[in-house]
């Protein structure tokens, strides 16, 4: 019984931390993707000749 309690005491905070870090990393990934797409758009369409 004590080993189950000790396992849960360790596992539950680790799961919470993992969820928070995954959310943070997803947000950073989305932000970097947005920046890269914006730069790609700027570099691609700035080279077109003006009519």
mmCIF file of the N, C-alpha and C atoms, coordinates in Angstrom:
data_MODEL
# 
_entry.id   MODEL 
# 
loop_
_atom_site.group_PDB 
_atom_site.id 
_atom_site.type_symbol 
_atom_site.label_atom_id 
_atom_site.label_alt_id 
_atom_site.label_comp_id 
_atom_site.label_asym_id 
_atom_site.label_entity_id 
_atom_site.label_seq_id 
_atom_site.pdbx_PDB_ins_code 
_atom_site.Cartn_x 
_atom_site.Cartn_y 
_atom_site.Cartn_z 
_atom_site.occupancy 
_atom_site.B_iso_or_equiv 
_atom_site.pdbx_formal_charge 
_atom_site.auth_seq_id 
_atom_site.auth_comp_id 
_atom_site.auth_asym_id 
_atom_site.auth_atom_id 
_atom_site.pdbx_PDB_model_num 
ATOM 1   N N  . UNK A 1 1  ? 0.802  -1.189 0.000   1.00 0.00 ? 1  UNK A N  1 
ATOM 2   C CA . UNK A 1 1  ? 0.000  0.000  0.000   1.00 0.00 ? 1  UNK A CA 1 
ATOM 3   C C  . UNK A 1 1  ? 0.857  1.270  0.000   1.00 0.00 ? 1  UNK A C  1 
ATOM 4   N N  . UNK A 1 2  ? 1.937  1.238  0.742   1.00 0.00 ? 2  UNK A N  1 
ATOM 5   C CA . UNK A 1 2  ? 2.810  2.413  0.768   1.00 0.00 ? 2  UNK A CA 1 
ATOM 6   C C  . UNK A 1 2  ? 3.523  2.606  -0.567  1.00 0.00 ? 2  UNK A C  1 
ATOM 7   N N  . UNK A 1 3  ? 3.856  1.493  -1.225  1.00 0.00 ? 3  UNK A N  1 
ATOM 8   C CA . UNK A 1 3  ? 4.543  1.632  -2.507  1.00 0.00 ? 3  UNK A CA 1 
ATOM 9   C C  . UNK A 1 3  ? 3.596  2.215  -3.555  1.00 0.00 ? 3  UNK A C  1 
ATOM 10  N N  . UNK A 1 4  ? 2.315  1.880  -3.496  1.00 0.00 ? 4  UNK A N  1 
ATOM 11  C CA . UNK A 1 4  ? 1.337  2.463  -4.410  1.00 0.00 ? 4  UNK A CA 1 
ATOM 12  C C  . UNK A 1 4  ? 1.203  3.957  -4.153  1.00 0.00 ? 4  UNK A C  1 
ATOM 13  N N  . UNK A 1 5  ? 1.137  4.339  -2.884  1.00 0.00 ? 5  UNK A N  1 
ATOM 14  C CA . UNK A 1 5  ? 1.038  5.747  -2.538  1.00 0.00 ? 5  UNK A CA 1 
ATOM 15  C C  . UNK A 1 5  ? 2.289  6.505  -2.996  1.00 0.00 ? 5  UNK A C  1 
ATOM 16  N N  . UNK A 1 6  ? 3.454  5.927  -2.781  1.00 0.00 ? 6  UNK A N  1 
ATOM 17  C CA . UNK A 1 6  ? 4.698  6.578  -3.198  1.00 0.00 ? 6  UNK A CA 1 
ATOM 18  C C  . UNK A 1 6  ? 4.738  6.717  -4.723  1.00 0.00 ? 6  UNK A C  1 
ATOM 19  N N  . UNK A 1 7  ? 4.291  5.705  -5.430  1.00 0.00 ? 7  UNK A N  1 
ATOM 20  C CA . UNK A 1 7  ? 4.258  5.764  -6.890  1.00 0.00 ? 7  UNK A CA 1 
ATOM 21  C C  . UNK A 1 7  ? 3.330  6.855  -7.386  1.00 0.00 ? 7  UNK A C  1 
ATOM 22  N N  . UNK A 1 8  ? 2.171  6.982  -6.766  1.00 0.00 ? 8  UNK A N  1 
ATOM 23  C CA . UNK A 1 8  ? 1.232  8.034  -7.163  1.00 0.00 ? 8  UNK A CA 1 
ATOM 24  C C  . UNK A 1 8  ? 1.751  9.422  -6.808  1.00 0.00 ? 8  UNK A C  1 
ATOM 25  N N  . UNK A 1 9  ? 2.423  9.533  -5.671  1.00 0.00 ? 9  UNK A N  1 
ATOM 26  C CA . UNK A 1 9  ? 2.991  10.827 -5.273  1.00 0.00 ? 9  UNK A CA 1 
ATOM 27  C C  . UNK A 1 9  ? 4.033  11.280 -6.292  1.00 0.00 ? 9  UNK A C  1 
ATOM 28  N N  . UNK A 1 10 ? 4.744  10.344 -6.876  1.00 0.00 ? 10 UNK A N  1 
ATOM 29  C CA . UNK A 1 10 ? 5.741  10.683 -7.891  1.00 0.00 ? 10 UNK A CA 1 
ATOM 30  C C  . UNK A 1 10 ? 5.077  10.870 -9.257  1.00 0.00 ? 10 UNK A C  1 
ATOM 31  N N  . UNK A 1 11 ? 4.141  9.999  -9.617  1.00 0.00 ? 11 UNK A N  1 
ATOM 32  C CA . UNK A 1 11 ? 3.579  9.987  -10.964 1.00 0.00 ? 11 UNK A CA 1 
ATOM 33  C C  . UNK A 1 11 ? 2.675  11.185 -11.248 1.00 0.00 ? 11 UNK A C  1 
ATOM 34  N N  . UNK A 1 12 ? 1.839  11.561 -10.313 1.00 0.00 ? 12 UNK A N  1 
ATOM 35  C CA . UNK A 1 12 ? 0.863  12.629 -10.573 1.00 0.00 ? 12 UNK A CA 1 
ATOM 36  C C  . UNK A 1 12 ? 1.543  13.977 -10.835 1.00 0.00 ? 12 UNK A C  1 
ATOM 37  N N  . UNK A 1 13 ? 2.498  14.427 -10.028 1.00 0.00 ? 13 UNK A N  1 
ATOM 38  C CA . UNK A 1 13 ? 3.182  15.685 -10.369 1.00 0.00 ? 13 UNK A CA 1 
ATOM 39  C C  . UNK A 1 13 ? 3.954  15.602 -11.692 1.00 0.00 ? 13 UNK A C  1 
ATOM 40  N N  . UNK A 1 14 ? 4.520  14.434 -11.979 1.00 0.00 ? 14 UNK A N  1 
ATOM 41  C CA . UNK A 1 14 ? 5.237  14.278 -13.250 1.00 0.00 ? 14 UNK A CA 1 
ATOM 42  C C  . UNK A 1 14 ? 4.282  14.395 -14.431 1.00 0.00 ? 14 UNK A C  1 
ATOM 43  N N  . UNK A 1 15 ? 3.107  13.831 -14.335 1.00 0.00 ? 15 UNK A N  1 
ATOM 44  C CA . UNK A 1 15 ? 2.118  13.950 -15.407 1.00 0.00 ? 15 UNK A CA 1 
ATOM 45  C C  . UNK A 1 15 ? 1.661  15.389 -15.578 1.00 0.00 ? 15 UNK A C  1 
ATOM 46  N N  . UNK A 1 16 ? 1.454  16.087 -14.470 1.00 0.00 ? 16 UNK A N  1 
ATOM 47  C CA . UNK A 1 16 ? 1.067  17.490 -14.556 1.00 0.00 ? 16 UNK A CA 1 
ATOM 48  C C  . UNK A 1 16 ? 2.175  18.326 -15.200 1.00 0.00 ? 16 UNK A C  1 
ATOM 49  N N  . UNK A 1 17 ? 3.409  18.116 -14.787 1.00 0.00 ? 17 UNK A N  1 
ATOM 50  C CA . UNK A 1 17 ? 4.532  18.858 -15.360 1.00 0.00 ? 17 UNK A CA 1 
ATOM 51  C C  . UNK A 1 17 ? 4.685  18.540 -16.846 1.00 0.00 ? 17 UNK A C  1 
ATOM 52  N N  . UNK A 1 18 ? 4.505  17.282 -17.200 1.00 0.00 ? 18 UNK A N  1 
ATOM 53  C CA . UNK A 1 18 ? 4.602  16.886 -18.608 1.00 0.00 ? 18 UNK A CA 1 
ATOM 54  C C  . UNK A 1 18 ? 3.529  17.574 -19.444 1.00 0.00 ? 18 UNK A C  1 
ATOM 55  N N  . UNK A 1 19 ? 2.326  17.638 -18.933 1.00 0.00 ? 19 UNK A N  1 
ATOM 56  C CA . UNK A 1 19 ? 1.249  18.310 -19.654 1.00 0.00 ? 19 UNK A CA 1 
ATOM 57  C C  . UNK A 1 19 ? 1.519  19.797 -19.831 1.00 0.00 ? 19 UNK A C  1 
ATOM 58  N N  . UNK A 1 20 ? 2.004  20.449 -18.782 1.00 0.00 ? 20 UNK A N  1 
ATOM 59  C CA . UNK A 1 20 ? 2.320  21.877 -18.882 1.00 0.00 ? 20 UNK A CA 1 
ATOM 60  C C  . UNK A 1 20 ? 3.451  22.136 -19.865 1.00 0.00 ? 20 UNK A C  1 
ATOM 61  N N  . UNK A 1 21 ? 4.499  21.325 -19.812 1.00 0.00 ? 21 UNK A N  1 
ATOM 62  C CA . UNK A 1 21 ? 5.628  21.518 -20.716 1.00 0.00 ? 21 UNK A CA 1 
ATOM 63  C C  . UNK A 1 21 ? 5.240  21.228 -22.167 1.00 0.00 ? 21 UNK A C  1 
ATOM 64  N N  . UNK A 1 22 ? 4.418  20.211 -22.381 1.00 0.00 ? 22 UNK A N  1 
ATOM 65  C CA . UNK A 1 22 ? 3.955  19.920 -23.740 1.00 0.00 ? 22 UNK A CA 1 
ATOM 66  C C  . UNK A 1 22 ? 3.119  21.067 -24.293 1.00 0.00 ? 22 UNK A C  1 
ATOM 67  N N  . UNK A 1 23 ? 2.292  21.654 -23.452 1.00 0.00 ? 23 UNK A N  1 
ATOM 68  C CA . UNK A 1 23 ? 1.511  22.811 -23.884 1.00 0.00 ? 23 UNK A CA 1 
ATOM 69  C C  . UNK A 1 23 ? 2.391  23.994 -24.223 1.00 0.00 ? 23 UNK A C  1 
ATOM 70  N N  . UNK A 1 24 ? 3.407  24.232 -23.410 1.00 0.00 ? 24 UNK A N  1 
ATOM 71  C CA . UNK A 1 24 ? 4.349  25.322 -23.664 1.00 0.00 ? 24 UNK A CA 1 
ATOM 72  C C  . UNK A 1 24 ? 5.099  25.090 -24.973 1.00 0.00 ? 24 UNK A C  1 
ATOM 73  N N  . UNK A 1 25 ? 5.574  23.884 -25.182 1.00 0.00 ? 25 UNK A N  1 
ATOM 74  C CA . UNK A 1 25 ? 6.308  23.575 -26.405 1.00 0.00 ? 25 UNK A CA 1 
ATOM 75  C C  . UNK A 1 25 ? 5.417  23.662 -27.642 1.00 0.00 ? 25 UNK A C  1 
ATOM 76  N N  . UNK A 1 26 ? 4.167  23.255 -27.530 1.00 0.00 ? 26 UNK A N  1 
ATOM 77  C CA . UNK A 1 26 ? 3.240  23.389 -28.658 1.00 0.00 ? 26 UNK A CA 1 
ATOM 78  C C  . UNK A 1 26 ? 3.038  24.852 -29.015 1.00 0.00 ? 26 UNK A C  1 
ATOM 79  N N  . UNK A 1 27 ? 2.915  25.698 -28.007 1.00 0.00 ? 27 UNK A N  1 
ATOM 80  C CA . UNK A 1 27 ? 2.770  27.128 -28.260 1.00 0.00 ? 27 UNK A CA 1 
ATOM 81  C C  . UNK A 1 27 ? 3.996  27.716 -28.936 1.00 0.00 ? 27 UNK A C  1 
ATOM 82  N N  . UNK A 1 28 ? 5.180  27.322 -28.483 1.00 0.00 ? 28 UNK A N  1 
ATOM 83  C CA . UNK A 1 28 ? 6.411  27.803 -29.115 1.00 0.00 ? 28 UNK A CA 1 
ATOM 84  C C  . UNK A 1 28 ? 6.527  27.307 -30.553 1.00 0.00 ? 28 UNK A C  1 
ATOM 85  N N  . UNK A 1 29 ? 6.163  26.059 -30.774 1.00 0.00 ? 29 UNK A N  1 
ATOM 86  C CA . UNK A 1 29 ? 6.221  25.505 -32.120 1.00 0.00 ? 29 UNK A CA 1 
ATOM 87  C C  . UNK A 1 29 ? 5.272  26.252 -33.050 1.00 0.00 ? 29 UNK A C  1 
ATOM 88  N N  . UNK A 1 30 ? 4.087  26.557 -32.581 1.00 0.00 ? 30 UNK A N  1 
ATOM 89  C CA . UNK A 1 30 ? 3.134  27.311 -33.394 1.00 0.00 ? 30 UNK A CA 1 
ATOM 90  C C  . UNK A 1 30 ? 3.655  28.705 -33.709 1.00 0.00 ? 30 UNK A C  1 
ATOM 91  N N  . UNK A 1 31 ? 4.280  29.343 -32.729 1.00 0.00 ? 31 UNK A N  1 
ATOM 92  C CA . UNK A 1 31 ? 4.818  30.689 -32.935 1.00 0.00 ? 31 UNK A CA 1 
ATOM 93  C C  . UNK A 1 31 ? 5.968  30.664 -33.943 1.00 0.00 ? 31 UNK A C  1 
ATOM 94  N N  . UNK A 1 32 ? 6.882  29.699 -33.808 1.00 0.00 ? 32 UNK A N  1 
ATOM 95  C CA . UNK A 1 32 ? 7.990  29.592 -34.762 1.00 0.00 ? 32 UNK A CA 1 
ATOM 96  C C  . UNK A 1 32 ? 7.485  29.271 -36.161 1.00 0.00 ? 32 UNK A C  1 
ATOM 97  N N  . UNK A 1 33 ? 6.479  28.421 -36.264 1.00 0.00 ? 33 UNK A N  1 
ATOM 98  C CA . UNK A 1 33 ? 5.908  28.095 -37.576 1.00 0.00 ? 33 UNK A CA 1 
ATOM 99  C C  . UNK A 1 33 ? 5.292  29.337 -38.203 1.00 0.00 ? 33 UNK A C  1 
ATOM 100 N N  . UNK A 1 34 ? 4.606  30.141 -37.410 1.00 0.00 ? 34 UNK A N  1 
ATOM 101 C CA . UNK A 1 34 ? 4.008  31.372 -37.922 1.00 0.00 ? 34 UNK A CA 1 
ATOM 102 C C  . UNK A 1 34 ? 5.090  32.333 -38.413 1.00 0.00 ? 34 UNK A C  1 
ATOM 103 N N  . UNK A 1 35 ? 6.166  32.465 -37.658 1.00 0.00 ? 35 UNK A N  1 
ATOM 104 C CA . UNK A 1 35 ? 7.253  33.366 -38.048 1.00 0.00 ? 35 UNK A CA 1 
ATOM 105 C C  . UNK A 1 35 ? 7.917  32.876 -39.336 1.00 0.00 ? 35 UNK A C  1 
ATOM 106 N N  . UNK A 1 36 ? 8.186  31.592 -39.424 1.00 0.00 ? 36 UNK A N  1 
ATOM 107 C CA . UNK A 1 36 ? 8.828  31.040 -40.613 1.00 0.00 ? 36 UNK A CA 1 
ATOM 108 C C  . UNK A 1 36 ? 7.930  31.194 -41.827 1.00 0.00 ? 36 UNK A C  1 
ATOM 109 N N  . UNK A 1 37 ? 6.643  30.952 -41.678 1.00 0.00 ? 37 UNK A N  1 
ATOM 110 C CA . UNK A 1 37 ? 5.719  31.134 -42.792 1.00 0.00 ? 37 UNK A CA 1 
ATOM 111 C C  . UNK A 1 37 ? 5.664  32.597 -43.229 1.00 0.00 ? 37 UNK A C  1 
ATOM 112 N N  . UNK A 1 38 ? 5.689  33.501 -42.273 1.00 0.00 ? 38 UNK A N  1 
ATOM 113 C CA . UNK A 1 38 ? 5.669  34.926 -42.600 1.00 0.00 ? 38 UNK A CA 1 
ATOM 114 C C  . UNK A 1 38 ? 6.938  35.323 -43.364 1.00 0.00 ? 38 UNK A C  1 
ATOM 115 N N  . UNK A 1 39 ? 8.093  34.856 -42.887 1.00 0.00 ? 39 UNK A N  1 
ATOM 116 C CA . UNK A 1 39 ? 9.345  35.166 -43.576 1.00 0.00 ? 39 UNK A CA 1 
ATOM 117 C C  . UNK A 1 39 ? 9.384  34.550 -44.966 1.00 0.00 ? 39 UNK A C  1 
ATOM 118 N N  . UNK A 1 40 ? 8.883  33.336 -45.098 1.00 0.00 ? 40 UNK A N  1 
ATOM 119 C CA . UNK A 1 40 ? 8.830  32.683 -46.397 1.00 0.00 ? 40 UNK A CA 1 
ATOM 120 C C  . UNK A 1 40 ? 7.956  33.478 -47.352 1.00 0.00 ? 40 UNK A C  1 
ATOM 121 N N  . UNK A 1 41 ? 6.829  33.959 -46.873 1.00 0.00 ? 41 UNK A N  1 
ATOM 122 C CA . UNK A 1 41 ? 5.939  34.770 -47.709 1.00 0.00 ? 41 UNK A CA 1 
ATOM 123 C C  . UNK A 1 41 ? 6.631  36.061 -48.135 1.00 0.00 ? 41 UNK A C  1 
ATOM 124 N N  . UNK A 1 42 ? 7.304  36.722 -47.173 1.00 0.00 ? 42 UNK A N  1 
ATOM 125 C CA . UNK A 1 42 ? 7.979  37.989 -47.479 1.00 0.00 ? 42 UNK A CA 1 
ATOM 126 C C  . UNK A 1 42 ? 9.084  37.796 -48.517 1.00 0.00 ? 42 UNK A C  1 
ATOM 127 N N  . UNK A 1 43 ? 9.917  36.761 -48.345 1.00 0.00 ? 43 UNK A N  1 
ATOM 128 C CA . UNK A 1 43 ? 11.021 36.541 -49.269 1.00 0.00 ? 43 UNK A CA 1 
ATOM 129 C C  . UNK A 1 43 ? 10.540 36.050 -50.629 1.00 0.00 ? 43 UNK A C  1 
ATOM 130 N N  . UNK A 1 44 ? 9.446  35.321 -50.674 1.00 0.00 ? 44 UNK A N  1 
ATOM 131 C CA . UNK A 1 44 ? 8.956  34.781 -51.935 1.00 0.00 ? 44 UNK A CA 1 
ATOM 132 C C  . UNK A 1 44 ? 8.301  35.865 -52.777 1.00 0.00 ? 44 UNK A C  1 
ATOM 133 N N  . UNK A 1 45 ? 7.460  36.682 -52.176 1.00 0.00 ? 45 UNK A N  1 
ATOM 134 C CA . UNK A 1 45 ? 6.675  37.620 -52.949 1.00 0.00 ? 45 UNK A CA 1 
ATOM 135 C C  . UNK A 1 45 ? 7.322  38.998 -53.075 1.00 0.00 ? 45 UNK A C  1 
ATOM 136 N N  . UNK A 1 46 ? 8.399  39.275 -52.375 1.00 0.00 ? 46 UNK A N  1 
ATOM 137 C CA . UNK A 1 46 ? 9.114  40.531 -52.577 1.00 0.00 ? 46 UNK A CA 1 
ATOM 138 C C  . UNK A 1 46 ? 9.949  40.503 -53.854 1.00 0.00 ? 46 UNK A C  1 
ATOM 139 N N  . UNK A 1 47 ? 10.213 39.317 -54.397 1.00 0.00 ? 47 UNK A N  1 
ATOM 140 C CA . UNK A 1 47 ? 11.036 39.209 -55.590 1.00 0.00 ? 47 UNK A CA 1 
ATOM 141 C C  . UNK A 1 47 ? 10.236 39.316 -56.870 1.00 0.00 ? 47 UNK A C  1 
ATOM 142 N N  . UNK A 1 48 ? 8.917  39.390 -56.786 1.00 0.00 ? 48 UNK A N  1 
ATOM 143 C CA . UNK A 1 48 ? 8.110  39.506 -57.977 1.00 0.00 ? 48 UNK A CA 1 
ATOM 144 C C  . UNK A 1 48 ? 8.237  40.908 -58.568 1.00 0.00 ? 48 UNK A C  1 
ATOM 145 N N  . UNK A 1 49 ? 8.306  41.008 -59.898 1.00 0.00 ? 49 UNK A N  1 
ATOM 146 C CA . UNK A 1 49 ? 8.374  42.350 -60.512 1.00 0.00 ? 49 UNK A CA 1 
ATOM 147 C C  . UNK A 1 49 ? 7.057  43.071 -60.334 1.00 0.00 ? 49 UNK A C  1 
ATOM 148 N N  . UNK A 1 50 ? 7.139  44.376 -60.158 1.00 0.00 ? 50 UNK A N  1 
ATOM 149 C CA . UNK A 1 50 ? 5.936  45.186 -60.012 1.00 0.00 ? 50 UNK A CA 1 
ATOM 150 C C  . UNK A 1 50 ? 5.400  45.556 -61.382 1.00 0.00 ? 50 UNK A C  1 
ATOM 151 N N  . UNK A 1 51 ? 4.105  45.406 -61.548 1.00 0.00 ? 51 UNK A N  1 
ATOM 152 C CA . UNK A 1 51 ? 3.493  45.692 -62.844 1.00 0.00 ? 51 UNK A CA 1 
ATOM 153 C C  . UNK A 1 51 ? 3.127  47.157 -62.992 1.00 0.00 ? 51 UNK A C  1 
# 
